[in-house]
Amino acid sequence: MQYAFILGRVYTLSLAEILKVLQALGVGHKILACSPEVVVIETDKALKPEELQPRLGGVIKIIRLFDTFQKKGKEFPSQVLGSYFTFKRIKEYFHEYSGKKQFGVSIYSLDPTVRFREEAQRVAFLIKKVLQDETQSVRAVLPQFPSQALTSVQVNENHILEKGAEVVVISGNQRLFIGKTITVQNYEDYGRRDYQRPARDEKVGMIPPKVAQTMINFAQPLKPLDYILDPFCGCGTVLQEAIYMGYRAIGADLEQKMVENSEKNLEWFRNRYHVSPGRYKLFKSNAAEISIILPNYQVAAVVTEGTLGPIYSKLPKKPEMTENFKTLSKLYDQVFKEFKKFLTEGARVVICLPAYKVSATDYAFLPDLDFATQNGYTVLDPLPDFLVKKYRFLKVTERKSCVYDRRDQIVAREIVIFQYGTNDSNQVLTEDRNSNPAGEDENSELTENNGA
């Protein structure tokens, strides 16, 4: 089976999340092609996109791929697909719908330097002509220039998946994949879980629900109703998303106001999403003494946005950053020692650490991770090393972390995955060391379909 995943803005985190989830599900997989926008993956079993999509914070769309073509030279997608669309084949893409059918076309390039101007329109014309020849009433929804792909907003607002189909073309230098979108990210629901909560505190910073989901997925493997602990719970975003994903949550914070904010938000969430009682517990506690409140709970993983230090509107001077890092390293040394009192061997701690944005591509990090590694924790790779070497656009730091930031932020989030005890995680991904500048694995074995 072949699928494509449209990646979020911080594409390295998105790709890492997908692979961690597939690994946790026991799905054998191989990357066939990848770019900062899209990844094509071959799996050894069918996926359930409707179940995966709400759990993948970094994925915009999940696409089921049907056919693959070889390209000749600089052929455009519309040239490759000139004779592909027949009425019988189009019917396989479309949902049954009694009213006027609507469909969209999205073109994604595997080579970031190549853009297909007006190709979505040309492919849409091929489909529309076939349907009109069969006296079908149909409307094509096209991307907004200069984009050649529909956004999740366009797909949802035009009810494309209910009234027809979104046909997706993924074009590389030597191959072209085609399929249809199965699910898109529910942007309205993410916005609701972020901005409609009753208690928000922008002054202390709030992790987005999508990033919280990604971090929880990094904590895999987890079982339904496992306890996830956030000892710096703030306004409760991690706790909320853990419950949303089917787990139980324990939250604690040193400040009573933060505990109260979490309580308000989780009560709102429980009522809004019809969550049964007893799915979370909240405590006022110092993270360095958190084990005192945990004798009756078996914590499966720790997922937290740790204390990031002061919030800045402009970059602090180096001595101030150094002093902040010194203070935080001392705190985290105490906290990670505390975690050892209740974590079992192999349990994961996924944490956000502060990263000062020195320039558009350069960050100042905590000088080391000794507070964890010297206490018996191993840093896990977010992505297999051979992938990072092969797809050079992926952004993983030398110490195996990823950065999530926003343009207007001075203090970004460095996301690190720790495992308590020995590193016994196994990669399910099949290694393939062939590479090329476009980020495609052109030598992967594929069943070819030339539209015959």
C-alpha positions, 0 to 999 in steps of 0.5 A, a space after each residue: 500500500 502506498 500513501 502520501 502525507 502532506 507535512 506541516 510547516 515544521 516538516 522535520 517534526 511532521 515526518 518524525 511524528 509519522 514514522 514514530 506512529 507507524 513504528 508504534 502501530 507495528 506497520 512496516 514502512 519505507 519512504 519512497 520519496 520526500 520533500 519539505 512538503 510531502 512524503 510518499 510511504 509504502 506500508 506493509 498493511 493498510 492504514 486507517 487515515 480516519 483514525 490517524 488524522 486526528 492524532 497527527 498534529 503535524 499532518 495536513 492531509 493523508 492521501 491514498 495513492 493508486 498509480 505511479 508513472 515514469 516521467 520522460 525528461 521535463 514532462 508536465 503532469 498533465 502531459 503524463 496523465 493525458 490518457 489516464 482519466 477515463 470515466 471508469 477510472 474517475 468513478 473509482 476516485 469519486 464518492 457517490 453523490 446525487 447532487 452536482 459533483 465537486 472535485 479539486 486538484 492539487 499538485 505537489 512537487 518533490 523538487 522544491 526548485 520546480 513549480 508547475 504553474 497552472 498544472 492543477 488547472 490543466 489536470 482539472 480540465 482533463 477530468 472535467 471534460 471526461 465527466 461532461 462528455 458523460 453528461 455529468 454536472 460537475 464543478 472544479 475547485 482550483 488552488 489560489 494562485 500561485 499555489 498549485 495545491 488546495 489548502 485544508 480550508 478549501 477542501 473542507 469549506 467546499 465539501 470536496 471529499 463528500 461531494 466528489 474527490 480531491 485528486 492529488 498529483 505528486 511529481 518528481 524528476 523521474 516519477 509521478 504518483 497519483 491518488 486521492 485525499 482520504 482525510 484533511 486536518 480539522 483546522 476548526 477543531 484545533 482552533 477551538 481547542 486552542 483559542 476557545 478555552 476559558 483560561 489562557 495566559 499569553 505571558 507565559 507562552 502556550 504550546 499549540 495543541 498540534 505540537 503537544 500531539 506531536 510530542 505525545 506521539 514521540 512518547 510512544 509506545 503507549 497503551 490506551 488509558 496509560 497515564 501521561 504526566 506533565 509536571 509543568 502543566 501550565 494551562 493544561 494543553 498537553 493534558 488536554 491532548 493526551 485525553 483527546 488521544 485516549 490516554 489519562 493525564 496527571 498534571 502538576 504545577 508550582 503555581 496555584 494559578 496554573 493549576 486553576 487554569 488547567 482545571 478550568 480548561 479541562 472542565 471545558 474540554 470534558 464538557 465540550 468533547 463529552 469525556 467521561 470523568 476520572 481521566 485526569 488528576 491535577 496537583 500543586 507540586 514542585 516538579 522536583 518533588 513530583 514523586 510524592 504525589 504519584 504512589 497510586 499512579 503508574 506513569 507511562 511517559 512524561 511529556 512537558 513543556 518545561 520551564 523556558 525561563 524569561 519571555 523576551 521581546 528582543 534577544 537577551 545578551 549572551 551573559 543573561 542567556 548563560 545565566 538562564 541556562 545555568 539556572 535551568 540546567 540545575 533545575 532539570 538535573 533535580 527534575 530528571 533525578 526525580 523522574 527516576 523514582 517512578 519511571 520504568 525502564 524504557 519509559 520516555 520523557 519528551 520535553 521542550 527546552 529553551 532555544 534562543 533565536 539568534 538568527 533566522 537559522 541559528 539558535 543558542 541552546 542549553 550548553 549540554 544535556 548532562 542533566 539527563 544523560 548523567 542520570 541514566 537517560 539516553 537521547 533518542 533520534 527523532 529520525 533515523 540517521 540515514 534519512 537525515 543524511 539522505 534528505 539534507 533539508 531535514 533539520 535535526 541538531 547535532 544532539 538529536 533534537 528538533 526546533 519548533 519556532 514562530 517568526 515572532 518568537 525570541 525563545 523557541 522550543 527545542 524538543 528532545 526525546 529521552 528514554 530512561 535506561 538503555 536505548 532498545 528502540 528499533 527502527 521499522 523503516 527499511 534503509 535505502 542509501 540511494 539519494 539525489 538532490 531532489 530528495 527522491 529515492 528513484 531506485 525504489 522498486 515499484 509496480 508501474 502503471 502507465 494508465 493502460 
